[in-house]
Amino acid sequence: MKKKLLAITLCTALSVSVLSGCSTASLQRTAELADKLISSEAPEAATPSPTPEVQEKTLALKKSGKVGDWKFKVTKTAAKKKIKTSAYFEAKADKGNLLVVVSASVTNQGKKKETFLPMVGMENTMMTAKLVYKDGYEYQPSSITGFNKDLTNKSIAPLTKKSGVIVFNVPKKVAKDLKSCMIRIGTKGEAVCYTAK
C-alpha cells in the first residue's frame, strides 16, 4: 500500500515537472523510479503452511494400540459370505463381495462416555476405521443395524472395555488377499495400522 502511494506521488510529481518545464533527464529518472515501484508491487506469493505429519504405528494382530483416550486390540480377521446377527437374522455381503470381519476389543480410557467409530464427527479428531488394500484402496466399515457386537458407533463409558467386530463389505479379490491389507484405526493425524493377516 505504501509503495502504491509513493508511485502515485511520483507520477503526480512527474506530471507537475512536465507542466513546469523540468529537464528531460530529471523527468526520465522520475518515470523510471515510478515504473520500478509499480512493477515491484506484484502480490507476494503466500507461504504454504507445513502439512502436519501423520503418525502411524504398524502392529501385528493381538498387539495393543492406543490413540488418544482409546486403547484397542485387533485379534483376528476373517472373510465370510454372511454373519449371524441374531437368532433369526444375518448380514450378507453384497453381490460379488465378501464380508471382512475384524474381531477387536476397545477400552475408553477417557473420563467421559464417548462413541467409538462414530458415524459423524469432526474429521480431524473423530476415530475412524478403514481397510486399506495394497496401494491405497480404502474401504469404510459397514454398520450392521441391530447387531450388538458391532463396534461402529458404539457408545462406551469411561474405563469400560467392549469386544466385538468391525465389518467391511469388500470385493472378493480384496477379501481373499488379506495379507495385502491393513486395518487402520485412529484419527486423521494419528493411527495404528494392523496387518490383516
HUZI-V54672 format. One record per pair of residues at least 12 apart in sequence whose ideal C-beta (glycine too) atoms are under 10 Angstrom apart, sorted by sequence separation. I is the first residue (numbers start at 1). J is the second residue. D is the distance in whole Angstrom. If there is no record, write none. Layout:
# HUZI-V54672
[[I	J	D] [I	J	D]]
This chain:
# HUZI-V54672
[[14	26	9] [15	27	10] [18	30	10] [55	67	9] [61	73	8] [62	74	8] [63	75	10] [80	92	9] [81	93	6] [104	116	10] [115	127	8] [117	129	5] [128	140	8] [129	141	5] [140	152	9] [141	153	9] [151	163	8] [152	164	9] [154	166	10] [182	194	7] [183	195	8] [13	26	10] [14	27	6] [17	30	6] [18	31	10] [61	74	6] [62	75	6] [80	93	8] [114	127	8] [116	129	9] [128	141	9] [149	162	9] [151	164	4] [152	165	9] [168	181	9] [181	194	9] [182	195	6] [183	196	6] [13	27	10] [14	28	10] [16	30	10] [17	31	10] [59	73	9] [60	74	9] [61	75	6] [62	76	8] [79	93	9] [148	162	10] [149	163	8] [150	164	6] [151	165	6] [152	166	6] [181	195	8] [182	196	6] [14	29	10] [15	30	10] [59	74	8] [61	76	6] [149	164	4] [150	165	7] [151	166	5] [152	167	8] [168	183	9] [180	195	10] [181	196	4] [14	30	5] [61	77	7] [81	97	9] [82	98	9] [83	99	6] [148	164	8] [149	165	5] [150	166	8] [151	167	9] [179	195	8] [180	196	8] [181	197	8] [13	30	6] [14	31	6] [81	98	6] [82	99	7] [147	164	9] [149	166	10] [150	167	7] [166	183	8] [178	195	9] [179	196	7] [180	197	9] [79	97	10] [80	98	7] [81	99	7] [83	101	6] [147	165	8] [149	167	9] [178	196	4] [179	197	4] [11	30	9] [14	33	9] [79	98	5] [80	99	5] [166	185	8] [177	196	9] [178	197	4] [10	30	6] [11	31	9] [13	33	10] [14	34	6] [78	98	10] [79	99	7] [80	100	8] [147	167	8] [177	197	9] [10	31	8] [13	34	9] [78	99	9] [79	100	6] [80	101	6] [106	127	9] [144	165	9] [175	196	10] [10	32	10] [12	34	10] [78	100	7] [79	101	8] [129	151	8] [144	166	10] [174	196	10] [10	33	6] [11	34	5] [77	100	6] [78	101	5] [117	140	10] [129	152	7] [143	166	10] [144	167	6] [10	34	4] [11	35	10] [77	101	7] [78	102	8] [117	141	7] [119	143	7] [128	152	10] [141	165	9] [142	166	9] [143	167	8] [9	34	9] [10	35	9] [76	101	9] [77	102	5] [78	103	8] [104	129	9] [141	166	5] [142	167	5] [144	169	10] [7	33	9] [8	34	9] [10	36	10] [11	37	9] [76	102	8] [77	103	7] [117	143	9] [141	167	6] [142	168	7] [6	33	9] [7	34	5] [10	37	7] [11	38	9] [75	102	9] [76	103	5] [77	104	10] [102	129	8] [141	168	6] [142	169	5] [6	34	9] [7	35	9] [9	37	10] [10	38	9] [74	102	6] [75	103	5] [76	104	9] [140	168	8] [141	169	9] [142	170	9] [168	196	10] [7	36	9] [8	37	9] [74	103	7] [75	104	6] [102	131	8] [139	168	5] [140	169	9] [7	37	4] [8	38	10] [73	103	9] [74	104	5] [75	105	7] [139	169	8] [6	37	6] [7	38	5] [73	104	6] [74	105	9] [100	131	6] [139	170	5] [5	37	10] [6	38	10] [7	39	10] [72	104	6] [73	105	5] [74	106	10] [139	171	9] [3	36	10] [4	37	8] [7	40	9] [72	105	7] [73	106	8] [100	133	10] [117	150	9] [119	152	7] [120	153	9] [137	170	9] [3	37	5] [4	38	8] [7	41	7] [71	105	9] [72	106	4] [73	107	9] [117	151	6] [118	152	8] [119	153	5] [137	171	9] [151	185	10] [2	37	10] [3	38	8] [6	41	10] [71	106	7] [72	107	7] [116	151	6] [117	152	4] [118	153	6] [131	166	9] [133	168	10] [139	174	7] [70	106	6] [71	107	5] [72	108	10] [116	152	8] [117	153	6] [118	154	9] [130	166	10] [131	167	10] [137	173	10] [139	175	10] [3	40	7] [4	41	6] [70	107	7] [71	108	8] [115	152	9] [116	153	8] [117	154	7] [118	155	9] [129	166	5] [131	168	4] [133	170	8] [137	174	7] [3	41	5] [69	107	9] [70	108	7] [71	109	6] [115	153	6] [116	154	5] [130	168	8] [131	169	10] [133	171	9] [2	41	10] [65	104	10] [69	108	6] [70	109	7] [100	139	8] [102	141	8] [115	154	7] [116	155	8] [129	168	8] [131	170	6] [1	41	9] [69	109	5] [70	110	8] [114	154	10] [115	155	5] [116	156	6] [133	173	9] [134	174	9] [61	102	10] [64	105	9] [65	106	10] [66	107	9] [68	109	9] [69	110	3] [100	141	9] [114	155	8] [115	156	8] [133	174	5] [61	103	9] [68	110	8] [69	111	8] [97	139	10] [100	142	10] [113	155	6] [114	156	6] [132	174	10] [133	175	10] [139	181	9] [141	183	10] [61	104	10] [64	107	9] [66	109	8] [69	112	9] [99	142	8] [113	156	7] [114	157	9] [131	174	8] [134	177	8] [137	180	10] [70	114	8] [72	116	8] [113	157	5] [114	158	8] [131	175	9] [133	177	7] [137	181	9] [69	114	7] [97	142	10] [99	144	9] [106	151	6] [112	157	9] [113	158	7] [133	178	9] [135	180	9] [68	114	9] [70	116	7] [103	149	9] [105	151	9] [108	154	10] [110	156	9] [112	158	6] [116	162	8] [134	180	5] [138	184	8] [70	117	10] [104	151	6] [108	155	9] [110	157	10] [111	158	6] [113	160	9] [131	178	9] [133	180	6] [134	181	8] [94	142	9] [101	149	10] [103	151	10] [106	154	8] [108	156	4] [110	158	6] [111	159	9] [116	164	10] [132	180	9] [133	181	5] [134	182	10] [93	142	9] [102	151	9] [107	156	8] [108	157	7] [109	158	8] [110	159	9] [117	166	7] [132	181	7] [133	182	8] [106	156	7] [108	158	6] [109	159	7] [116	166	10] [131	181	6] [132	182	5] [91	142	8] [107	158	10] [108	159	7] [109	160	10] [131	182	8] [132	183	8] [107	159	7] [108	160	6] [109	161	10] [130	182	9] [131	183	6] [132	184	6] [91	144	5] [107	160	7] [108	161	8] [130	183	8] [131	184	8] [77	131	9] [90	144	10] [91	145	9] [106	160	9] [107	161	4] [108	162	8] [129	183	7] [130	184	5] [72	127	9] [74	129	10] [89	144	10] [91	146	9] [106	161	7] [107	162	8] [129	184	7] [130	185	8] [89	145	9] [91	147	7] [105	161	6] [106	162	6] [107	163	10] [128	184	8] [129	185	5] [130	186	10] [68	125	8] [70	127	6] [72	129	10] [89	146	7] [90	147	10] [105	162	7] [106	163	8] [128	185	8] [129	186	8] [69	127	10] [89	147	8] [104	162	9] [105	163	4] [106	164	8] [127	185	7] [128	186	7] [68	127	8] [85	144	6] [91	150	9] [104	163	7] [105	164	8] [127	186	7] [128	187	7] [67	127	7] [85	145	8] [86	146	7] [103	163	8] [104	164	7] [106	166	10] [126	186	10] [127	187	6] [128	188	8] [83	144	8] [85	146	6] [86	147	7] [103	164	8] [104	165	7] [126	187	7] [130	191	9] [132	193	8] [85	147	4] [86	148	8] [102	164	10] [103	165	6] [104	166	6] [125	187	6] [126	188	8] [129	191	9] [84	147	9] [85	148	9] [102	165	6] [103	166	8] [124	187	7] [125	188	8] [128	191	8] [130	193	10] [133	196	9] [83	147	8] [85	149	8] [101	165	5] [102	166	4] [123	187	9] [124	188	5] [125	189	9] [127	191	9] [132	196	9] [85	150	8] [100	165	10] [101	166	8] [102	167	7] [122	187	9] [123	188	6] [124	189	7] [125	190	10] [131	196	7] [83	149	9] [99	165	9] [100	166	9] [101	167	6] [102	168	7] [121	187	10] [122	188	9] [83	150	10] [100	167	7] [101	168	8] [99	167	5] [100	168	4] [117	185	8] [99	168	7] [100	169	8] [116	185	9] [98	168	9] [99	169	6] [100	170	6] [97	168	9] [98	169	8] [99	170	8] [52	124	9] [97	169	5] [98	170	7] [97	170	6] [98	171	8] [93	167	9] [97	171	6] [98	172	5] [100	174	8] [101	175	10] [93	168	10] [94	169	6] [96	171	7] [97	172	6] [98	173	9] [100	175	5] [91	167	7] [93	169	6] [94	170	9] [96	172	6] [97	173	10] [98	174	8] [99	175	8] [92	169	9] [93	170	8] [94	171	9] [96	173	9] [97	174	9] [98	175	4] [91	169	9] [93	171	10] [97	175	7] [98	176	7] [100	178	7] [72	151	9] [93	172	8] [102	181	10] [104	183	8] [106	185	9] [100	181	8] [102	183	6] [104	185	8] [83	165	8] [85	167	10] [93	175	8] [100	183	9] [102	185	9] [83	167	7] [70	156	9] [78	165	9] [80	167	9] [73	161	10] [75	163	9] [77	165	10] [69	158	9] [72	161	10] [76	165	10] [77	166	10] [79	168	10] [71	161	9] [72	162	10] [73	163	9] [104	194	9] [77	168	9] [79	170	9] [81	172	10] [74	166	8] [102	194	8] [79	172	8] [72	166	10] [81	175	10] [102	196	8] [79	174	9] [80	175	9] [79	175	4] [100	196	8] [78	175	9] [79	176	6] [77	175	9] [79	177	10] [79	178	7] [78	178	9] [77	178	6] [77	181	8] [77	183	7] [74	183	6] [74	185	8] [72	185	6] [72	186	9] [70	185	8] [70	186	8] [70	187	10] [77	194	8] [79	196	10] [67	185	7] [68	186	8] [74	192	9] [77	195	9] [67	186	4] [68	187	7] [73	192	10] [74	193	10] [75	194	10] [77	196	5] [65	185	7] [66	186	10] [67	187	6] [72	192	7] [74	194	4] [76	196	10] [77	197	7] [65	186	8] [73	194	9] [74	195	9] [76	197	9] [61	183	9] [67	189	9] [68	190	7] [70	192	10] [72	194	9] [74	196	8] [59	182	10] [67	190	5] [58	182	8] [59	183	10] [66	190	9] [67	191	6] [67	192	6] [56	182	9] [58	184	10] [59	185	10] [65	191	9] [66	192	7] [65	192	3] [56	184	7] [64	192	9] [65	193	9] [57	186	9] [63	192	9] [65	194	7] [56	186	8] [55	186	9] [63	194	8] [54	186	9] [55	187	10] [62	194	9] [63	195	10] [54	187	9] [56	189	10] [57	190	9] [58	191	10] [59	192	6] [61	194	6] [54	188	7] [55	189	7] [56	190	8] [57	191	8] [58	192	8] [59	193	7] [60	194	7] [61	195	7] [54	189	6] [55	190	5] [56	191	5] [57	192	5] [58	193	5] [59	194	5] [60	195	6] [61	196	8] [52	188	9] [53	189	8] [54	190	7] [55	191	7] [56	192	7] [57	193	7] [58	194	8] [59	195	8] [61	197	8] [52	189	6] [53	190	10] [54	191	7] [55	192	10] [56	193	5] [57	194	10] [58	195	7] [60	197	10]]
